[in-house]
């Protein structure tokens, strides 16, 4: 069985390699035009926050942890961070986040602050609160609002990470399945700016589980493969908020506030080379005609 799972994982990475290559362009896109570089630090980074499924419980191929985030991290050259906290409800994760964001020296702080995209996979453990699903949805909206506010305060001179929410895998637990199904229904029904549900794990077919709740290693392979396909769409959503009027692959915000280039001119210094190409490919000065 372990040999079969290892074979599946090898096949997954071979397929992923077709989608992911060495980045040749940055701000807004990196990694074969899939990961957006929202903060224009020349690296597209993703932090995935959530419960034991994000942590990777049940991933036997990787020692019972890692899950789909480990596969993504390997595929994207170490730029996907696992912020999974087993057992966490939405409200509990917000408390964890609030505490960690007060510690600038912590690795958690750095990983979420430097991210271009933050994804929340939560609500499964809210079942144990014995409250209607609507309470969990309310808490998720509060978590998104809180996170945006805090990250905007911290990134006052730049652009904070873009936040997305995911639906949940359909559990094999008979006693919990109705709760999960209703949570997914409401995550989709009330999708909005304050509940940015844009990742649809519930649509993965023939998911295999290790213990009725946590995916098997092949199940985590499927989650990672799905998210790789979805990243390009998430990047498009993020980039719509940040215009690039001259199409030089530098957001207007950073042309004005970081590089000093003209957001209305593809080639600020008139040397025939686009500003983005000078900055990110040629490492030349887009403000100096003679820098080529």
N, C-alpha and C positions, 0 to 999 in steps of 0.2 A: 504493500500500500504506500509506504513512504517513498519507494522508488518511483511509483506512478505519479505521486504528488510532485516530486522533484522534477520529473520529466515535464509535467504540465507547467511548472514554474519556469523551466528553461525555455519552453516554447513561448511562454508569455513574454519573456525578455527579448527573444528574437523578434517577435511581432512588434514589441514596443520600440525596438531599435529602428524599425522602419519609419516610425513616427517621430522619433526624437533623435536629433543629431547635434553636433557641436554648434552652439549659437554663433551665427554670423551677423546678427543685428540686434541692437538693444534699444529700449525706450522708443516705441512701446512694446515690441515683441522680442522674445528670446526663445531658443529651443525649437527650431523648425516652425516658427510663427505660431507657437501654441501658448506659451506663458507670457502674460503681459508684465511689463516692467513699470508698474504704476509710479513708483517713487524715483524712477530714473537713476538707480544706483548701478546700472549695467548688469544686474542679475535679477532674473525673475524668480521670486520665492513664494512658496505657499505654506501656510500653517493650518493644520487640520486639528480642530479642537473637539473634544467630545468625551464619550464614555469608554467602556471596555472594548467595544467594537473598533473604535479608532485606535485604542491601545494595541489591539491585535490578539486578544485572548482567543485561544483555540488554534492559533497558527502553528501547527505541529512541525512544519518544515523549518521554522525559525525559532524553535525553542519555546513556543507558546506565547509569543508576542511579536509585534511588528506589523502584521496584517497588511492591508492595502497601502497604508502610508509608507511602509518600508519598501514595497515594490516601486511605488512612485518615486521615493527618494533615490533609489538606485537608478531608475530610468532617467531622472532629471539631475543627475550628477550632484546629489547631496543637497538639493534645494527645496525639499519638501520635509516639513517638520511635524513630528507626532506629538500632539498635546493632549493625548488621551488620558483620562482619569477614571479608572474602573469604578463603577457604582454611582457616578455623578448624575444628579438630576440637573435640570436647567438652572434652577435657583442656586444649587450648590456650586455649579461651575462658575456662576457669576461671582459668588463670594471668593472662590479661588482666584479668579481673574482680578478682582478688585484688590486682593491682598498682594498678588505678584506684581501688579502694575505700580505698586508703591516701592518696589525694590529694583531700581535701575541697574543694579549690578548682577541680577539673577539672569540665568540663561533663558528662562521662560520669557522675561521682559524683552530681551534682545530678539528672541525668535518671533514674537508676535509684532513687535514694533518694526522690524526690518522686512516683514512680509509685504508682498504686493496684494495677495489674496488671503483672506481668512475664511475657513469653512467650518460651520458648526454642524456636528452630527450628535444630536441629543434627543431627549424625550422618552426613550425606552424605559429608563429607570423611574420616570414619573409615575409609572403604573403603580408602584408600591406606595405612593402617597394616597391612594384610594380616593382620588378626586377626579371629576370629569376632565376629559381631554382639553376642554376649553381653557382650563387653568394652566396647563402646560404650554398651550399656544400663547396665552397672555405672557407667561414667563419668558418665552422665546422672544417675543417682541421687545420685552424689557431688556433682555440680554443684548439684542442687536443694538438697541438705542443706547444702552450704557457703553457698549464697546465702541461704537462710533464716536460718542462724545469724548471718552477718555483718550482714544487714539488721535482724535483731532486736536485735543489739548496738547498732547505730547508732541505731535507733528505739526505744531503751529506754523512752522516756516516751510512746510512741504505738503505732500498729498498723503493722507493716511491710507492704510490698506482698504481694499474693497471687500465687503463682507457678503457671504452667501450662506444659505441654509440648505440642508439636504433632507430628503425624505428618508424613511427607515426601511431596512430589510424586513421582509415579511417573515416573522418568526414561525418556527414549528411548534411552539408552545401553545397548546390548545387554550389554556387559561388566559393567555396574554394576547392572542392574535387579534381579537376584536378591538382591543385598545390600540394596538399598532395600526390596524387598518383605519380606524377612526382618526388617529393622529395624522396619518398620511393624507386622508381625505381633507382634513382641515388645513394642513400645510399647503395643499394645492388650492383649495377653495379661497383661502384668505391671502394668497400670494400677493405681495405688494412691496413698496419701498421699505416698509417697516418689518416685513416678513419676506425677505428676498429668497424664496425657495426656487432654486435654479439647478439643483442636483437631484436626480430622481432614481435613487437606488432601488426603490420598490418596483421598478420596471424590469429589473434583471430577472431573467427567467431561469428556472431550474437551478436555483441557488442551493448549494449543499452546506449542511451545518455540522459542526463538531459536537455540539451539545444542545441542539434545538434552538439556540439563540445566537451563538457565535458561529460565524462562517468557518468552514474547514479551510485548509490552505488553498484548495482549488476555488473555494468561494471567494476568498480574498483576492485571488488572481482575477476573477471576474469583476470585482469591484474596482480594482486598479485599472483594468482594461477599459471599463466603462468611463472612468474619470479621465483617462488619457484622451478619449474621444471627445469628452465634454469640455476640456480645458480651453480649446479654441473659442467655443461659444462664450464661456465665462469671461475670457479676455475681451471679446467683442462688447459684452455688456459693460465692463469696466471702462473701456476706452471711449464709449459714447459720452461719458461724463467729462472727458478731458479732450477738448478739441485740438486738432493739429491742422490748422487752417491752410498752411502752405505745403502740407504733405511731405515734409522732410524727415518724418519719423522722430520728431521731438515735440512733445506737448507744448502748446502755447505757454502754459504756466512756467515751464522750465526754461523756455527761450527767454522769457522776461525776467524770471527770478533767479536763474542759475547760470545760464550760459551767455546772456547778453546779446543773443542773436535776434534777428527780426522775425517775429511770428508770421509776418505776411510775405516773407521772401524765402523761397526754397533754398536759395544760395545767397546768404547775406553779404559775403565779400566779393561776389561776382567773379569768382575764379573758375566757374563752370562745374564745380563739385558741390553737391548738396550738403547742407549743414549736418545732417545726420550721418552721412557718409564720412565727412571729415572727423566728426567727434568719435564715432563708434567703430569705424572700420579702418580709417587711415591714421587716426591719432594725430590729426593736424588741427590748426587753429581756424575755425570757420569765420573769424573776424579779420584774418590777415590774408590778403590776396596772394602773397608770395609764399604762404605756408601750404605746401603741397606734398 
